[in-house]
Amino acid sequence: MEQSQLNQYIAVLLLFGLSIAATGGMIGLSTVLGKRGRTSKIKDTAYECGMLPIGEGSTRMSVKFYLVAMLFILFDIEVVFMYPWAVIYKEMLKDEATRNMILGSMISFLGILFVGYIYAVKKKAFDWKS
C-alpha cells in the first residue's frame, strides 16, 4: 500500500526535475551563446524614454494621489461586499427570521459608505483641478 502511494509522486518528481533542467539549460545556453563583452557604457545605462537618467529615480507623489487611491479602495471594497450579499439575498428572503436582518445590514453598510462619500465631496476630494 505504501509503495503504491509513493509511485503516484513519480510523475510530480519527473516534472519537477524537467522544469529544473529546462530552466538551467536556458540560463546556461544564454550565457554561452549570448553576446557578452560587446556592450558599451551607453548600452548599459537605463533607458528612460529617451531622457538621460539624471537626478533622483523617484519623485514625490502628491497627497491627492494617495487620497484618490484610498477612495478607490473604499468603494472597491463596497462592491466586493455587495456581490455575495446579492447572491444570497433571494435565498435569505425565504427565512422569516433573517428577512429584515439581511436588508437592514446592507442598508446600514451603504448608509455608512454614503456618509463617507458625502464627507469626501464636502472636502473636495473629487476636485481634480487642485
C-alpha positions as CSV (number, residue, x, y, z in Angstrom):
1,M,0.0,0.0,0.0
2,E,2.7,2.5,0.9
3,Q,4.8,1.7,-2.2
4,S,1.8,2.4,-4.5
5,Q,1.3,5.8,-2.9
6,L,5.0,6.7,-3.5
7,N,4.6,5.6,-7.1
8,Q,2.0,8.3,-7.6
9,Y,4.5,11.0,-6.8
10,I,7.0,9.8,-9.5
11,A,5.3,11.9,-12.2
12,V,5.4,15.0,-10.0
13,L,9.1,14.4,-9.3
14,L,9.8,13.9,-13.0
15,L,8.0,17.1,-13.8
16,F,10.0,19.0,-11.1
17,G,13.3,17.6,-12.5
18,L,12.3,18.5,-16.0
19,S,11.5,22.1,-15.1
20,I,14.8,22.5,-13.2
21,A,16.7,21.0,-16.2
22,A,14.9,23.3,-18.7
23,T,15.5,26.4,-16.6
24,G,19.1,25.6,-16.1
25,G,19.6,24.7,-19.7
26,M,18.1,28.0,-20.9
27,I,20.2,30.0,-18.5
28,G,23.3,28.1,-19.5
29,L,22.7,28.4,-23.2
30,S,22.0,32.1,-23.0
31,T,25.3,32.6,-21.1
32,V,27.3,30.5,-23.6
33,L,25.7,31.8,-26.8
34,G,25.0,35.3,-25.7
35,K,26.9,38.3,-27.0
36,R,28.9,39.1,-23.9
37,G,31.7,41.7,-24.0
38,R,30.1,43.7,-26.8
39,T,28.4,46.3,-24.6
40,S,29.4,49.8,-24.0
41,K,28.7,52.3,-21.2
42,I,25.8,53.9,-23.1
43,K,24.2,50.5,-23.8
44,D,24.4,49.6,-20.1
45,T,22.6,52.7,-18.9
46,A,18.9,52.5,-18.1
47,Y,16.6,53.7,-20.9
48,E,14.1,56.3,-19.7
49,C,12.0,57.4,-22.7
50,G,15.0,59.0,-24.5
51,M,15.9,61.1,-21.5
52,L,19.3,60.7,-19.8
53,P,18.8,59.3,-16.2
54,I,20.0,62.4,-14.3
55,G,18.7,63.1,-10.8
56,E,16.6,61.1,-8.4
57,G,14.9,58.0,-9.6
58,S,11.7,58.6,-7.8
59,T,9.8,61.8,-7.4
60,R,7.5,62.7,-4.6
61,M,3.9,61.9,-5.2
62,S,1.1,64.4,-4.4
63,V,-1.1,63.7,-1.4
64,K,-4.0,63.8,-3.9
65,F,-2.8,60.6,-5.4
66,Y,-3.0,58.8,-2.1
67,L,-6.4,60.3,-1.3
68,V,-7.8,59.0,-4.7
69,A,-6.2,55.6,-4.0
70,M,-7.9,55.4,-0.6
71,L,-11.2,56.4,-2.1
72,F,-10.9,53.8,-4.8
73,I,-10.1,51.1,-2.1
74,L,-13.1,52.2,-0.1
75,F,-15.6,52.0,-3.0
76,D,-14.0,48.8,-4.4
77,I,-14.5,47.1,-1.0
78,E,-18.1,48.2,-1.2
79,V,-18.6,46.2,-4.4
80,V,-16.7,43.2,-3.0
81,F,-19.2,43.0,-0.1
82,M,-22.3,43.6,-2.3
83,Y,-21.7,40.7,-4.7
84,P,-22.0,37.9,-2.1
85,W,-24.9,39.7,-0.5
86,A,-26.8,39.9,-3.8
87,V,-26.2,36.2,-4.4
88,I,-27.7,35.0,-1.1
89,Y,-30.3,37.8,-0.8
90,K,-33.1,35.9,-2.6
91,E,-32.4,32.7,-0.7
92,M,-32.4,34.5,2.7
93,L,-35.8,36.2,2.0
94,K,-37.4,32.8,2.3
95,D,-36.5,32.6,6.0
96,E,-38.7,34.8,8.2
97,A,-36.0,35.4,10.9
98,T,-33.4,36.7,8.6
99,R,-35.6,38.7,6.1
100,N,-35.3,42.0,7.9
101,M,-31.8,41.5,9.2
102,I,-30.1,41.0,5.8
103,L,-31.8,44.0,4.2
104,G,-31.1,46.2,7.3
105,S,-27.5,45.2,7.5
106,M,-26.9,46.2,3.8
107,I,-28.8,49.5,4.2
108,S,-26.7,50.3,7.3
109,F,-23.5,49.4,5.4
110,L,-24.5,51.5,2.4
111,G,-25.5,54.4,4.8
112,I,-22.1,54.4,6.3
113,L,-20.4,54.5,2.9
114,F,-22.8,57.2,1.8
115,V,-21.8,59.3,4.8
116,G,-18.1,58.8,3.8
117,Y,-19.0,59.8,0.2
118,I,-20.7,63.0,1.4
119,Y,-17.6,63.7,3.5
120,A,-15.3,63.3,0.5
121,V,-17.5,65.6,-1.6
122,K,-17.5,68.2,1.2
123,K,-13.7,68.1,1.5
124,K,-13.5,68.4,-2.4
125,A,-11.6,65.1,-2.7
126,F,-13.1,64.6,-6.1
127,D,-12.0,68.0,-7.4
128,W,-9.3,67.0,-9.9
129,K,-8.1,70.6,-10.6
130,S,-6.5,71.2,-7.3
